Amino acid sequence: MRVTLSALDTSETFFKPLVVLELAQDVKEETRKWLEKKINDKKKNGGAQLLIRPLIEKCEEQTLESQNLYLVGASTIRLLLGAESVGLVKECNDSTMRVFTYETRQNFKGFSDGNDDFLTMAECQFIIKHELENLRARDEKMIPGYPQAKLYPGKSIYGIRAYFGETIAIYFGFLEYFTLALIPMALIGLPYYVFDWEDYDKYVVFASFNLIWSTGILEVWKRGCALMTYRWGTLLMKRQFEEPRPGFHGVLGVNPVTGREEPLYSSLKRQLRIYLVSLPFVCLCLYFSLYVMMIYFDLETWAQDVHRESAFPELTSSLLFVPSIVYAIVIELMNRLYRLAAEFLTSWENHRLESAYQNHLVLKVLVFNFLNCFASLFYIAFVMRDMKLLRQSLATLLITSQILNQIVETLLPYWLQRKYGLRVKKKVQALKADVDVTLYEQIILEKEKGTYLGTFDDYLELFLQFGYVSLFSCVYPLAAAFAVLNNFSEINSDALKMCKVFKRPFAEPSSSIGVWQLAFETMSVISVVTNCALIGMSPQLNAVFPDSKTDLILIVVAVEHALLALKFVLAFVIPDKPQEIQVKLAKLEFESLEALKQQHIKLVAESMKEEGKEEEKKAA
């Protein structure tokens, strides 16, 4: 018999806090009670059937700040049933990975009735997050105490804090892998720096190696990621029927696939918003980015004229780098402002699934960032054909962006957070109330930290870095060395950022880097075209075909197509998953089909048995 939540008594006098819930400082008492009841109530009554208690008791609210902080947890049985409902995959006693079910819990490795460590902290917090995200209004028309805050059936009432999970673990795995993969490029590129920049013959070999390298590292990463996520159990988690994202709204209806009640929104309205508002806005931003780029070239011309006409050229030589540095700073500012606008537009489009929301956001941001960061380099390379300026601009953009990211994302927030932490410690040391000082101090510090918005910006930074390294490698092979130096510090600064600067995010199961894999692969394809075109523009190659440029173009295009074909062949012949993982997945699929077959046979047999009894009653 299947165990249901509503039949369980999940109340406990003491529980381990898993999540901190913060309400607004001026929230009304009736609103607090309504929310507490909603979280604590049984599932059949529309609640989350979780455990909740205030961080600070009523008698202490006058002496301590942040009395609107609540600790949320769950009983052990509630967490186990939650693990089944979200489809967590755990290792069995026979070393296979299977979807966890409460009825077969004894078959899983490490499970015992007294073992509270069977589920990791990240898994427990993911379960709590899933339940709170799906805590939706039913019969309520408004939030108690706030008549103006209307609720429609199915509207999400979620908001909360939590910790790390597989998504961030995959990011750190990719960052470490990508940094190690850059080392061969850096070691090969360093000797080229010693030789004459204008000798393009040397760079043909380097560019060819770069093209194979960019394909190989992405294919090897997919295999390593599959092996890693299989061990974590996230490779097997099913994502066919994702729950609606908390920000999704619409008229309450019934999902025709799952049969569950959820908000419904017209896809036609969403498409109209995308094509009539979002698309024109993106095009306008792209035009503005190109306009700023032309201003940058005017500044470059001015700096070169000043340097050329100066009586003291050694003093004005540093002026030549000023336009590139200023332009790099402007690019970073424009990227961040556009990101805010893209998030607003994508949220306004009202996508049902989080995956759809992320895909549309990534597409908007990548298109603008690619043009904003690389348009000037393409213009210099293929319109101005100034290789010296191209090297200078690429080096300045790469190094300046890396320095700005380190300062803005980590060093400055860490300094501000450290100053605030000292003030909190002084307040806590002065407390005389009967409260767990360590827990109280930790929660107050976490409460004032900034919100970590996910790995989006971190992957975007690596994507742009990959572009700087691969697109113009035959002109500036030293880019890989600068990228390696940056990434060694990036690993530590990202860890510092997530542990000390921002609130620790909720655990999110993930089986890959998602749409970023396609983004990196697209960048590697574009790098084939740019490197072949740059080699085709070299004076040495042009000297071979002094009379017929058509032959030169045809040869360059043929080489480009051959290299693209080689990339696609490599991608095809290298399996995305190792052989051992493929066998295990096939075995699990076969066992699932057999189990369904046996279940169907059992149901048919029971049905025939019932029909036989009915016939006997009629005959009697």
DAZIBEL-V556980 format. One record per residue. N is the residue number from 0. PSI is psi in whole degrees, 0 to 359 (* if undefined). OMEGA is omega in whole degrees, 0 to 359 (NA if undefined). NEAR is the number of other ideal C-beta (glycine too) atoms within 12 Angstrom. Layout:
# DAZIBEL-V556980
n | psi | omega | near
N | PSI | OMEGA | NEAR
N | PSI | OMEGA | NEAR
This chain:
# DAZIBEL-V556980
n | psi | omega | near
0 | 132 | 183 | 6
1 | 134 | 179 | 13
2 | 133 | 179 | 19
3 | 153 | 183 | 19
4 | 318 | 186 | 29
5 | 337 | 180 | 18
6 | 354 | 185 | 15
7 | 148 | 171 | 23
8 | 103 | 185 | 13
9 | 12 | 180 | 32
10 | 138 | 178 | 20
11 | 146 | 179 | 20
12 | 332 | 179 | 7
13 | 140 | 176 | 11
14 | 158 | 179 | 26
15 | 121 | 179 | 23
16 | 134 | 179 | 32
17 | 328 | 185 | 39
18 | 145 | 174 | 44
19 | 128 | 179 | 37
20 | 124 | 181 | 39
21 | 128 | 175 | 30
22 | 164 | 178 | 30
23 | 151 | 185 | 19
24 | 329 | 183 | 14
25 | 22 | 182 | 12
26 | 145 | 183 | 25
27 | 156 | 184 | 19
28 | 320 | 181 | 17
29 | 331 | 177 | 16
30 | 318 | 178 | 24
31 | 311 | 183 | 30
32 | 321 | 179 | 21
33 | 316 | 181 | 28
34 | 319 | 177 | 38
35 | 315 | 180 | 27
36 | 321 | 181 | 22
37 | 319 | 181 | 36
38 | 323 | 186 | 39
39 | 339 | 187 | 31
40 | 161 | 181 | 26
41 | 157 | 182 | 22
42 | 323 | 183 | 26
43 | 340 | 178 | 14
44 | 8 | 180 | 17
45 | 9 | 180 | 25
46 | 182 | 179 | 29
47 | 349 | 180 | 40
48 | 44 | 176 | 39
49 | 173 | 180 | 45
50 | 137 | 183 | 34
51 | 140 | 174 | 38
52 | 152 | 179 | 25
53 | 148 | 177 | 29
54 | 322 | 184 | 34
55 | 133 | 181 | 28
56 | 164 | 184 | 18
57 | 320 | 185 | 15
58 | 344 | 183 | 13
59 | 358 | 186 | 21
60 | 336 | 181 | 20
61 | 336 | 184 | 11
62 | 343 | 182 | 20
63 | 151 | 178 | 30
64 | 169 | 175 | 27
65 | 51 | 178 | 30
66 | 356 | 181 | 30
67 | 24 | 177 | 27
68 | 133 | 180 | 37
69 | 146 | 175 | 34
70 | 130 | 182 | 31
71 | 135 | 177 | 40
72 | 198 | 181 | 37
73 | 156 | 175 | 41
74 | 163 | 181 | 28
75 | 317 | 180 | 30
76 | 320 | 180 | 27
77 | 320 | 179 | 39
78 | 321 | 180 | 41
79 | 317 | 177 | 35
80 | 328 | 175 | 33
81 | 323 | 177 | 37
82 | 324 | 177 | 35
83 | 320 | 184 | 30
84 | 328 | 179 | 27
85 | 354 | 175 | 37
86 | 36 | 177 | 27
87 | 143 | 178 | 39
88 | 127 | 181 | 32
89 | 163 | 181 | 35
90 | 133 | 179 | 24
91 | 172 | 179 | 25
92 | 337 | 178 | 17
93 | 15 | 176 | 14
94 | 10 | 174 | 16
95 | 160 | 178 | 25
96 | 126 | 182 | 30
97 | 157 | 176 | 32
98 | 130 | 183 | 31
99 | 136 | 171 | 35
100 | 146 | 184 | 24
101 | 323 | 183 | 29
102 | 327 | 182 | 16
103 | 26 | 186 | 19
104 | 331 | 181 | 30
105 | 345 | 181 | 18
106 | 357 | 185 | 20
107 | 140 | 184 | 31
108 | 133 | 176 | 20
109 | 359 | 181 | 19
110 | 136 | 169 | 25
111 | 157 | 186 | 14
112 | 333 | 181 | 11
113 | 6 | 183 | 9
114 | 110 | 180 | 15
115 | 359 | 182 | 22
116 | 11 | 180 | 15
117 | 318 | 175 | 26
118 | 133 | 179 | 35
119 | 163 | 178 | 26
120 | 318 | 180 | 25
121 | 319 | 180 | 31
122 | 319 | 179 | 39
123 | 316 | 180 | 38
124 | 327 | 176 | 37
125 | 321 | 178 | 40
126 | 315 | 178 | 42
127 | 315 | 179 | 45
128 | 317 | 180 | 36
129 | 318 | 182 | 37
130 | 320 | 180 | 42
131 | 324 | 178 | 38
132 | 328 | 182 | 29
133 | 16 | 173 | 36
134 | 103 | 188 | 38
135 | 157 | 178 | 31
136 | 146 | 176 | 28
137 | 276 | 182 | 21
138 | 350 | 183 | 14
139 | 137 | 178 | 26
140 | 344 | 180 | 16
141 | 166 | 174 | 19
142 | 124 | 180 | 26
143 | 129 | 181 | 23
144 | 346 | 181 | 20
145 | 81 | 183 | 21
146 | 332 | 181 | 14
147 | 342 | 180 | 9
148 | 88 | 184 | 20
149 | 144 | 174 | 14
150 | 136 | 172 | 26
151 | 153 | 182 | 25
152 | 129 | 178 | 23
153 | 357 | 180 | 32
154 | 137 | 180 | 29
155 | 142 | 177 | 27
156 | 31 | 186 | 32
157 | 151 | 168 | 31
158 | 136 | 192 | 26
159 | 181 | 182 | 39
160 | 157 | 173 | 33
161 | 205 | 193 | 37
162 | 191 | 187 | 33
163 | 165 | 176 | 32
164 | 197 | 185 | 37
165 | 329 | 181 | 37
166 | 315 | 179 | 36
167 | 325 | 177 | 34
168 | 320 | 178 | 31
169 | 321 | 179 | 36
170 | 313 | 180 | 38
171 | 324 | 176 | 30
172 | 318 | 179 | 28
173 | 320 | 179 | 41
174 | 316 | 179 | 37
175 | 317 | 180 | 26
176 | 315 | 181 | 27
177 | 322 | 178 | 41
178 | 315 | 178 | 32
179 | 324 | 180 | 23
180 | 336 | 179 | 33
181 | 340 | 185 | 37
182 | 314 | 176 | 24
183 | 319 | 178 | 24
184 | 320 | 180 | 39
185 | 318 | 181 | 31
186 | 324 | 178 | 21
187 | 326 | 183 | 26
188 | 331 | 182 | 36
189 | 313 | 179 | 21
190 | 329 | 179 | 16
191 | 334 | 180 | 34
192 | 332 | 182 | 24
193 | 328 | 185 | 12
194 | 177 | 182 | 17
195 | 129 | 182 | 12
196 | 329 | 188 | 22
197 | 358 | 179 | 16
198 | 91 | 186 | 20
199 | 344 | 181 | 28
200 | 324 | 181 | 20
201 | 328 | 187 | 26
202 | 349 | 176 | 37
203 | 314 | 179 | 26
204 | 316 | 181 | 22
205 | 316 | 180 | 39
206 | 320 | 179 | 41
207 | 318 | 177 | 27
208 | 321 | 180 | 28
209 | 320 | 182 | 44
210 | 318 | 178 | 39
211 | 320 | 180 | 30
212 | 314 | 183 | 35
213 | 328 | 177 | 43
214 | 315 | 184 | 35
215 | 317 | 184 | 26
216 | 326 | 180 | 36
217 | 323 | 179 | 38
218 | 318 | 178 | 31
219 | 323 | 178 | 25
220 | 318 | 180 | 35
221 | 321 | 179 | 34
222 | 315 | 180 | 26
223 | 322 | 179 | 29
224 | 320 | 178 | 35
225 | 318 | 179 | 33
226 | 318 | 181 | 27
227 | 313 | 183 | 29
228 | 337 | 174 | 36
229 | 318 | 179 | 32
230 | 328 | 178 | 26
231 | 341 | 181 | 31
232 | 354 | 183 | 36
233 | 341 | 178 | 34
234 | 333 | 184 | 32
235 | 353 | 183 | 32
236 | 133 | 183 | 31
237 | 137 | 182 | 19
238 | 19 | 186 | 20
239 | 323 | 186 | 11
240 | 74 | 179 | 19
241 | 146 | 175 | 28
242 | 152 | 177 | 32
243 | 143 | 178 | 34
244 | 152 | 185 | 28
245 | 327 | 181 | 29
246 | 355 | 182 | 26
247 | 136 | 181 | 33
248 | 160 | 181 | 29
249 | 188 | 179 | 26
250 | 134 | 181 | 17
251 | 129 | 178 | 23
252 | 194 | 182 | 20
253 | 128 | 176 | 15
254 | 121 | 184 | 20
255 | 341 | 181 | 11
256 | 308 | 184 | 11
257 | 340 | 183 | 14
258 | 8 | 181 | 10
259 | 153 | 174 | 19
260 | 133 | 178 | 23
261 | 162 | 178 | 31
262 | 144 | 177 | 31
263 | 142 | 181 | 24
264 | 138 | 184 | 29
265 | 128 | 177 | 15
266 | 332 | 178 | 16
267 | 317 | 177 | 11
268 | 320 | 180 | 20
269 | 317 | 180 | 29
270 | 322 | 177 | 18
271 | 319 | 178 | 17
272 | 321 | 181 | 25
273 | 311 | 189 | 26
274 | 336 | 182 | 16
275 | 342 | 181 | 15
276 | 302 | 186 | 21
277 | 313 | 182 | 32
278 | 312 | 177 | 21
279 | 324 | 179 | 15
280 | 317 | 178 | 26
281 | 316 | 179 | 30
282 | 321 | 178 | 18
283 | 319 | 179 | 18
284 | 323 | 178 | 30
285 | 320 | 178 | 24
286 | 318 | 179 | 18
287 | 322 | 178 | 23
288 | 318 | 177 | 33
289 | 325 | 178 | 23
290 | 317 | 177 | 19
291 | 323 | 178 | 31
292 | 319 | 180 | 33
293 | 327 | 174 | 19
294 | 321 | 178 | 19
295 | 319 | 180 | 35
296 | 327 | 174 | 27
297 | 321 | 177 | 17
298 | 322 | 177 | 26
299 | 316 | 179 | 34
300 | 318 | 179 | 19
301 | 316 | 180 | 20
302 | 319 | 179 | 28
303 | 323 | 178 | 27
304 | 318 | 178 | 16
305 | 317 | 180 | 22
306 | 322 | 182 | 23
307 | 322 | 184 | 15
308 | 358 | 183 | 13
309 | 144 | 177 | 17
310 | 343 | 180 | 10
311 | 75 | 185 | 12
312 | 331 | 180 | 15
313 | 335 | 178 | 11
314 | 329 | 182 | 12
315 | 2 | 181 | 20
316 | 326 | 179 | 17
317 | 339 | 179 | 17
318 | 336 | 181 | 25
319 | 335 | 182 | 28
320 | 346 | 184 | 25
321 | 312 | 180 | 24
322 | 319 | 181 | 34
323 | 320 | 180 | 36
324 | 315 | 178 | 29
325 | 317 | 180 | 24
326 | 322 | 178 | 36
327 | 319 | 178 | 36
328 | 317 | 178 | 25
329 | 320 | 178 | 29
330 | 314 | 180 | 37
331 | 318 | 179 | 32
332 | 316 | 180 | 20
333 | 321 | 178 | 31
334 | 318 | 183 | 37
335 | 320 | 177 | 26
336 | 318 | 179 | 21
337 | 323 | 180 | 34
338 | 318 | 179 | 27
339 | 316 | 179 | 20
340 | 321 | 180 | 25
341 | 321 | 178 | 33
342 | 318 | 179 | 26
343 | 314 | 181 | 19
344 | 316 | 182 | 32
345 | 322 | 176 | 33
346 | 321 | 179 | 26
347 | 332 | 178 | 25
348 | 342 | 172 | 35
349 | 62 | 176 | 29
350 | 141 | 183 | 33
351 | 315 | 186 | 30
352 | 148 | 176 | 24
353 | 324 | 179 | 27
354 | 319 | 178 | 22
355 | 319 | 177 | 26
356 | 313 | 181 | 31
357 | 319 | 181 | 33
358 | 316 | 180 | 23
359 | 323 | 178 | 32
360 | 315 | 179 | 39
361 | 317 | 180 | 35
362 | 314 | 179 | 27
363 | 312 | 186 | 36
364 | 320 | 182 | 39
365 | 318 | 181 | 35
366 | 313 | 181 | 28
367 | 314 | 182 | 37
368 | 321 | 179 | 38
369 | 311 | 180 | 32
370 | 317 | 184 | 32
371 | 321 | 184 | 41
372 | 328 | 190 | 40
373 | 350 | 183 | 38
374 | 319 | 181 | 34
375 | 324 | 180 | 39
376 | 320 | 176 | 44
377 | 320 | 180 | 28
378 | 315 | 179 | 23
379 | 319 | 185 | 34
380 | 316 | 191 | 33
381 | 348 | 176 | 23
382 | 306 | 179 | 17
383 | 330 | 181 | 20
384 | 45 | 180 | 20
385 | 94 | 185 | 23
386 | 327 | 178 | 28
387 | 314 | 177 | 20
388 | 325 | 179 | 32
389 | 314 | 179 | 35
390 | 317 | 181 | 31
391 | 314 | 181 | 33
392 | 316 | 181 | 42
393 | 314 | 180 | 43
394 | 317 | 181 | 31
395 | 315 | 180 | 35
396 | 316 | 182 | 45
397 | 308 | 185 | 39
398 | 317 | 180 | 28
399 | 316 | 180 | 32
400 | 322 | 179 | 41
401 | 317 | 179 | 33
402 | 315 | 180 | 25
403 | 318 | 180 | 27
404 | 319 | 179 | 34
405 | 319 | 182 | 28
406 | 310 | 187 | 19
407 | 320 | 187 | 27
408 | 332 | 188 | 31
409 | 301 | 190 | 33
410 | 310 | 181 | 22
411 | 311 | 177 | 19
412 | 323 | 180 | 27
413 | 319 | 179 | 28
414 | 316 | 178 | 17
415 | 319 | 180 | 20
416 | 324 | 179 | 27
417 | 319 | 178 | 19
418 | 318 | 179 | 16
419 | 322 | 180 | 24
420 | 323 | 178 | 23
421 | 322 | 179 | 16
422 | 320 | 180 | 19
423 | 318 | 180 | 28
424 | 321 | 178 | 20
425 | 319 | 178 | 14
426 | 317 | 183 | 23
427 | 320 | 180 | 27
428 | 335 | 180 | 14
429 | 355 | 182 | 15
430 | 144 | 175 | 22
431 | 4 | 181 | 12
432 | 156 | 180 | 22
433 | 87 | 182 | 13
434 | 152 | 176 | 26
435 | 100 | 187 | 19
436 | 319 | 182 | 21
437 | 313 | 179 | 14
438 | 318 | 181 | 19
439 | 314 | 180 | 34
440 | 318 | 180 | 29
441 | 317 | 183 | 25
442 | 320 | 178 | 35
443 | 318 | 178 | 31
444 | 316 | 180 | 31
445 | 323 | 184 | 35
446 | 323 | 184 | 29
447 | 356 | 178 | 27
448 | 158 | 175 | 30
449 | 161 | 181 | 24
450 | 127 | 176 | 21
451 | 120 | 188 | 31
452 | 15 | 178 | 22
453 | 182 | 185 | 29
454 | 8 | 184 | 36
455 | 306 | 183 | 33
456 | 327 | 180 | 31
457 | 316 | 176 | 35
458 | 323 | 179 | 38
459 | 320 | 178 | 40
460 | 318 | 178 | 39
461 | 324 | 179 | 40
462 | 313 | 179 | 39
463 | 323 | 177 | 41
464 | 318 | 177 | 38
465 | 323 | 177 | 44
466 | 316 | 178 | 39
467 | 324 | 182 | 44
468 | 318 | 191 | 45
469 | 328 | 187 | 48
470 | 319 | 185 | 43
471 | 41 | 186 | 44
472 | 327 | 183 | 44
473 | 348 | 178 | 44
474 | 325 | 183 | 45
475 | 77 | 182 | 42
476 | 346 | 181 | 39
477 | 352 | 182 | 33
478 | 322 | 180 | 44
479 | 323 | 179 | 39
480 | 317 | 177 | 31
481 | 324 | 179 | 33
482 | 320 | 178 | 40
483 | 314 | 179 | 30
484 | 318 | 179 | 24
485 | 318 | 186 | 35
486 | 331 | 176 | 35
487 | 322 | 176 | 23
488 | 332 | 180 | 25
489 | 322 | 179 | 33
490 | 313 | 181 | 27
491 | 321 | 181 | 22
492 | 325 | 176 | 30
493 | 320 | 177 | 36
494 | 317 | 177 | 24
495 | 318 | 181 | 22
496 | 315 | 184 | 37
497 | 329 | 184 | 35
498 | 329 | 188 | 24
499 | 334 | 189 | 27
500 | 314 | 185 | 31
501 | 159 | 170 | 34
502 | 139 | 181 | 31
503 | 126 | 188 | 31
504 | 167 | 176 | 34
505 | 149 | 175 | 37
506 | 135 | 177 | 33
507 | 120 | 177 | 34
508 | 141 | 181 | 36
509 | 149 | 181 | 37
510 | 357 | 181 | 32
511 | 182 | 176 | 35
512 | 6 | 172 | 40
513 | 225 | 185 | 30
514 | 343 | 179 | 27
515 | 333 | 176 | 40
516 | 314 | 178 | 30
517 | 322 | 180 | 22
518 | 315 | 179 | 31
519 | 320 | 179 | 38
520 | 322 | 177 | 31
521 | 319 | 178 | 27
522 | 322 | 180 | 34
523 | 327 | 176 | 39
524 | 316 | 178 | 30
525 | 326 | 180 | 30
526 | 330 | 176 | 39
527 | 313 | 182 | 38
528 | 312 | 184 | 30
529 | 317 | 181 | 37
530 | 320 | 177 | 42
531 | 320 | 179 | 35
532 | 321 | 180 | 28
533 | 319 | 177 | 36
534 | 322 | 178 | 37
535 | 337 | 179 | 34
536 | 355 | 184 | 30
537 | 143 | 180 | 30
538 | 325 | 181 | 18
539 | 317 | 181 | 20
540 | 324 | 177 | 27
541 | 332 | 179 | 21
542 | 336 | 179 | 12
543 | 331 | 180 | 18
544 | 70 | 184 | 19
545 | 333 | 186 | 12
546 | 329 | 187 | 10
547 | 100 | 176 | 12
548 | 338 | 179 | 16
549 | 317 | 178 | 11
550 | 320 | 179 | 17
551 | 315 | 180 | 26
552 | 318 | 180 | 19
553 | 321 | 180 | 15
554 | 316 | 179 | 21
555 | 317 | 179 | 31
556 | 321 | 179 | 19
557 | 317 | 178 | 16
558 | 318 | 179 | 26
559 | 314 | 179 | 29
560 | 323 | 179 | 18
561 | 318 | 179 | 18
562 | 321 | 176 | 32
563 | 319 | 177 | 27
564 | 319 | 178 | 18
565 | 319 | 178 | 23
566 | 313 | 183 | 33
567 | 327 | 176 | 20
568 | 316 | 178 | 16
569 | 317 | 179 | 24
570 | 328 | 181 | 27
571 | 318 | 186 | 13
572 | 340 | 178 | 13
573 | 110 | 182 | 24
574 | 146 | 179 | 20
575 | 333 | 180 | 27
576 | 140 | 176 | 26
577 | 157 | 183 | 24
578 | 319 | 182 | 15
579 | 324 | 178 | 17
580 | 321 | 178 | 28
581 | 318 | 179 | 19
582 | 315 | 181 | 16
583 | 320 | 178 | 28
584 | 320 | 178 | 28
585 | 321 | 179 | 15
586 | 317 | 179 | 20
587 | 321 | 178 | 26
588 | 320 | 178 | 17
589 | 316 | 180 | 14
590 | 324 | 178 | 20
591 | 318 | 178 | 19
592 | 319 | 178 | 14
593 | 319 | 179 | 14
594 | 319 | 177 | 18
595 | 321 | 179 | 14
596 | 315 | 180 | 14
597 | 322 | 178 | 14
598 | 320 | 179 | 14
599 | 318 | 179 | 14
600 | 319 | 181 | 14
601 | 318 | 180 | 14
602 | 320 | 179 | 14
603 | 317 | 180 | 14
604 | 317 | 179 | 14
605 | 322 | 179 | 14
606 | 317 | 179 | 14
607 | 324 | 179 | 14
608 | 319 | 178 | 14
609 | 320 | 178 | 14
610 | 323 | 178 | 14
611 | 320 | 179 | 14
612 | 321 | 179 | 14
613 | 319 | 179 | 13
614 | 320 | 179 | 12
615 | 321 | 179 | 11
616 | 320 | 180 | 10
617 | 320 | 181 | 9
618 | 325 | 179 | 8
619 | * | NA | 7
